[in-house]
Amino acid sequence: MRWTTKAHIQRILSSTPGGKWLYYHVGQRIFGGLRNFQIEEKLREGRTLLERLYTVGEHIQDRNTVEIGSGWVPVVPMFYWLHGQRSCITLDVSRLLKPALVLDAAKQLSTLSPSLLALSNTSNQTSLVEKQAELRSRIDNEQSVNTLLKYCQIDYRAPVNTSRTELPSESVEAVYSNTVLEHVPLPTLETLIAEMHRILRPGGITFHLINPADHFSYSDSSISTINFLRFSERDFAKYNSDFIFQNRLRPFQYRKLFEKQGFTVQLMEVIGNPTALQRFPRHNLHHDFAGLDDSELSAHDVYLVAKRV
Ligand SMILES: C[S@@+](CC[C@H](N)C(=O)[O-])C[C@H]1O[C@@H](n2cnc3c(N)ncnc32)[C@H](O)[C@@H]1O
């Protein structure tokens, strides 16, 4: 499907009553990425992010955490529970949670080989295996999805204004997100990061995997992952929709936003898509992006770990 056609369909669905239901059930469950729901890719994302945290000498063992942007299934908080996270309040601006997918994810998590779940730099394999066994037995006993989430110490709250969470100040030890920040409009992102700072204890840590690539390129292989940088802000606004809002911020802008709110950035790793600029020569860029270096333009996975001092 052409990029513009897909963007138009998403815009229409996002403003139609029942459009979100159609997008999930027809677009994703029948034709899209949830036909055969597998958690491996989410686990890979959660694992590589957690490994970055360990790289800077931090961890989530016995930590009370908050996740921003739960999505359809809080796979990453469930995975972090296996790795010793004490609790997680997972928040989303939309109530998207799908109980059938949560159960599916729990089954997969409880049966995957521990070697697939382990981190490369550290792991308490024994407690991980024990937790998997307990999760399996609870699933076999047909516990409800709510009970399973509770057992994993996961508290799902949505819809929530994540820029005003109403959580007490300095009450949590870590705040994280997985492929969420690129979907938040800039003014909201500023207030969201200020809120992360408010709810974190001094010394608390925030860590994020951000994907600043053109998400339309995932369903249209004919375009580059930086195709959306050809447009002015005004023109791109015509293609943005609620389903897949993209702020197009580049990595250096995220660093600045966290620093502006008083965080010390401890790690910023930018992994680029090597073919992005081969498929989309620089002369196609809108002048707003023309002065940026290759790494800023072609960024595909951005890992950011910052400390509240
Ligand atoms: C691409 S999904 C990622 C979901 C999940 N983290 C995952 O890895 O599967 C992006 C999610 O971010 C949520 N989101 C967008 N803006 C948000 C905000 N300001 N605060 C919290 N969640 C937000 C969306 O509703 C959506 O569930």
The ligand as a Gaussian input file, in Angstrom:
#p B3LYP/6-31G(d) Opt

LIG

0 1
 C        4.197000       1.942000      19.777000
 S        3.224000       1.800000      21.228000
 C        4.364000       1.019000      22.320000
 C        3.657000       0.267000      23.397000
 C        4.569000      -0.553000      24.331000
 N        5.474000       0.276000      25.074000
 C        5.311000      -1.589000      23.566000
 O        6.544000      -1.580000      23.548000
 O        4.651000      -2.456000      22.966000
 C        3.121000       3.460000      21.806000
 C        2.196000       3.609000      22.997000
 O        2.446000       4.883000      23.589000
 C        1.224000       5.414000      24.046000
 N        1.399000       6.856000      24.231000
 C        1.463000       7.832000      23.296000
 N        1.633000       9.030000      23.884000
 C        1.700000       8.809000      25.223000
 C        1.882000       9.635000      26.367000
 N        2.018000      10.961000      26.256000
 N        1.883000       9.054000      27.580000
 C        1.736000       7.708000      27.697000
 N        1.561000       6.877000      26.659000
 C        1.541000       7.423000      25.442000
 C        0.232000       4.991000      22.978000
 O       -1.087000       5.056000      23.442000
 C        0.715000       3.567000      22.698000
 O        0.111000       2.653000      23.553000

